[in-house]
Amino acid sequence: MEVDDHPMGDADMTNGTSHDNSVRPEDDDDTASDEASYDDGVYPDLQDLALEQLRRRGLLPTGCCYDDRMKLHMNADFSPNTHHPEDPRRIHEIFKAFKRAGLVYTGPEAELPKIIKECPTRYMWRIPARPATRQEICLAHSSEHMTWVEHLDKLSTAELREMTKRYDQGRESLYVGSMSFPAALLSAGGAIDICKNVVSGQVKNAFAVIRPPGHHAEYDAPMGFCFFNNVPVAVRVCQQDYADICRKVLVLDWDVHHGNGIQNIFYEDPNVLYISIHVYQNGHFYPGKPPSPETPDGGIENCGAGPGLGKNINIGWHDQGMGDGEYMAAFQKIIMPIAKEFNPDLVVISAGFDAADGDELGGCFVTPPCYAHMTHMLMSLADGKVAVCLEGGYNLSAISNSAVAVARTLMGEPPPKMTIPKLNKEAARTLAKVQAYQAPYWECMRPGIVDVPAVQSLNANRLHDVIRSAQRLVLQEKHNMVPLYVQRDQLYKSFENQVLVTPNLHNSRRILVIIHDPPQILAQPDPIDSSLQPHNAWVVDGVTRYIDWAISQKFGIMDINVPAYITNDEDADSYIPGYRERILQEQVQQLMNYLWDNFLQLYDADEIFLMGVGNAYLGVKVLLINRDCKSKLSGVVNFVTGNLRPVKSDIDPDLSLWYKENSRVYVAGDHACWSDHDLTKKVQKRRFGTVVRSPKLGLNKMMQEHTDEVQGWILSRVSATSRGDTTEEEDEDDGNGIGGVRAG
């Protein structure tokens, strides 16, 4: 049942502390301390002292601004398709949810002063909405833009409908109505007054349930449902009116769309730190790329300009579908460390709820508990002075639940317990890139970040190249192994020194071909500055023992190291992710085909064994599928921690069976294929080879654990290699991979 809500203008002054009942320091033993003594007969105003005591004790209420008149901004297009995502019901449903949750007082008006005096934090303190003035609007907008919005008041319905048809498409995406101008003034005025009340200490924090939203509106143009950019207007007013206590402001925008307007208004302002978490999709997600290439968009590389360089932070997700795991990681890794270093006087949240779970337009999965936790973290800044201004969010249920979670947290309730999902890998890479871009401007972002251009100027080498050169020297000294020249320009650049062979390999009767990942690097960084000393780092190479053993057994060796990254001097990123499947497959397929065609198939060896280690065991698969080589192979051994790769050929129907009978595929004990009965059953299919579950985790531990078993298996096949045909039939299968099992 809905009950009338009441503004609180008639309640006692200062949210329940009247002049007659002001708290006197001498009457309050709880606050007696050395800090309460004042020299030279200077005493603070008793009203200010009462406010300070209430603030310290957490007795200031949370403010709330809402006005039904903002619902009058409606679409002037009265066609059958009048429904629009920016629906007047958005603010109505949020405020109704506040009432339903008991956050807003709805009882008899006569009891309100008593309730506020006895428990000032029980309900949200109603802050009336008033129209923003022209002078206030023009602190963040041009006078011409103000005039354009003002002119909407004078247009006929037909003119408004025609304008809506013109503007409500593309990047502008705006509808107009006869009440759009007064509603936009109220929205901006509401944002101004909640921020002023927070800054001045009338309330501890506040929530403005306002529309139309603002964060897309540019300095000189409306855009994206927005007329005036409410948050910049409010921030500029507070900086002007409270210059001594509100100089530095953090604006955190968690709307799923990039707040292009806020960014551009503050892009050169050193006193406003703007952080936006949004879906970017390489510039394809709204608002997309601006018409002028000189105007920055929501890309992570745009960090501000001039005096504001470093004060603009874009956390632009690669795609929709992000949720609690990604947003909490963004807060913990980027937002909170930088915000604490910035140390703002005021925090303003541009609170769009279109990243909320259930909002189809945003397509993300942020839950109300996550919004509560993000709010709670921001409340640790600026002495708790946090102002929340509604932006987007178009699912009425999702925005209501999310807004209630934020409001409860503002009022002092602890955020609800939540389980944080695993972080999306591509999102983790985005956060790492954001850290690298921001490292020059923020000390907290520098640990672990390498200035690649500066390092390259010192004639530095990437460690994986140094390690391979060291391996070459060791193997050359121990076994006289030498690099095999790969006579193709593109391959040679990628695999210089990566293929090492024993002398007179072409005369060997037994050959072991090892295709492996680079050695594992383990390091313990300095806990203070994350620097790395060589004596605190180790290189673990499990392949070496197999090379030593094979040579002792009169095998010739072809050692193929497949780097996770191909060195390119032009790459300047401080972090480059490992191999990409498509690129790796292209490189490995070219290499393996080249080595087989020009070397291995021409040799007179009686037995050739293949050993695949790690992601590089893709080389085993591509060789078996692309070359008819089974007759020259005596066996295959693989060690797998990643994708399990099927070996299946449309041309050679016997290949999968041969692979099953002539392979040992050791799979890590924590592999995804063991977590599900159906997957475990699937990997026993012929195309995955003879799969063996290892009790060990990690390639090097697995190789050590199964050394004797593998060596014995290889030797058993040297003397009696099985090459018989078979009539065994296999059920048809679609060949698709599931989970950790990859399709070919």
Secondary structure, DSSP 8 states (H G I E B T S, - for coil): --------TTS-HHHH--STT---GGG-GGG-SGGG--GGG----HHHHHHHHHHHTT-S-EEEE--GGGGG---S--STT---SS-THHHHHHHHHHHHTT-S--S-GGGHHHHHHH-TTSS-EE-------HHHHTTTS-HHHHHHHHHGGG--HHHHHHHHHHHSSTTT-----TTHHHHHHHHHHHHHHHHHHHHHTSSSEEEE--SS--TT-BTTB-BTTBSS-HHHHHHHHHHHHTTTT---EEEEE-SSS--HHHHHHHTT-TTEEEEEEEE-GGGTSTT-S-SSTTS--S-TT----GGGTT-EEEEEESSS--BHHHHHHHIIIIIHHHHHHH--SEEEEEE--TTBTT-TTT--BB-HHHHHHHHHHHTTSGGG-EEEEE-----HHHHHHHHHHHHHHHTT------------HHHHHHHHHHHHHHTTT-GGG-TT---HHHHHTTT---HHHHHHHHHHHHHHHHH--EE----SHHHHHHHTTTEEE-TTGGG-SEEEEEEE---EEEE---TTT----GGGEEEE-TTHHHHHHHHHTT-EEEEEE--SS---TT---S------HHHHHHHHHHHHHHHHHHTGGGS--SEEEEEEEGGGGHHHHHHHHHS--GGGEEEEEEEESS-B-----SS-TTHHHHHHHTEEEEE-TT-GGGSSHHHHHHTTSGGG-SEEE-SS-SHHHHHHHTHHHHHHHHHHHHHS------------------TTB---
